[in-house]
């Protein structure tokens, strides 16, 4: 009897283990595991394919002057996307990044031109404005435990209204500002390509944030909080302090973005950049950072920002209407989120 039982069919548990083992050995599962381990890999492939395709469609795309233009256009979105990445890594989202950047830029420009403050002092005031906006968002999220989406949807409107009230809807021209405020718009040659100072500032900020997230205890805590807040709390991490620090850091980054925006457009306008919120979220999602938090990198975000810039530029050179450019970005978002959902099914 014992021998017959032993020789019988394998148990359901053994079958499940066998199926799980076989599933992990399939090429598709290996691809999924690789993408889970290296989040920046998929956006790198998308960027490479996009550059090749647009280069074949239009010979002007790969010209040095056009590539230089793309990098300069990406500088502002790239800065906003850094702040957005920090928030999304904690499983939040910030709809107010564009409004905070514009409010900070108007504070800088108005104080420098109308109040006669020196450039460094005006920039410091813009940094304080960015930190204050980040502190407000962080306070509402941590103190009242409100969803970040709802909080930043509300503060988006608050910051837009404050910007219009403070500036009276008037644009401040770069020619009226101290040279320091428009310095980020100056360009210099790097071989055959001209690079703006704002692009250099953006890249330095990416290097700094990548190091902080990857090599410091604070960075590990950010990932832990985004992955599982309750588990992070049980592990001794002060979750609310981490969240508040993330929103403050995002505010500081957005203040730097305001400086780059002024240099990029040679002006400070209360109506500029409000539509950059979508592009910043797009860059983060396409870059492989999970909307559910805990997974991603700023290097993937930089690739995502470049993808957005390449698509908009390539479609424009192809003669397509701006509406089709927006359509393409929307399709990219849906595909990126779908891929993220698929990658998250990887068993740890």
Helices and strands as residue ranges (DSSP letters): H 2-7, H 12-24, H 27-37, H 40-57, H 64-89, H 97-113, H 119-143, H 148-167, E 172-173, G 174-176, H 179-182, G 183-185, E 187-190, E 193-196, H 197-215, H 217-227, H 229-234, H 239-265, E 267-268, H 276-286, H 298-317, H 322-343
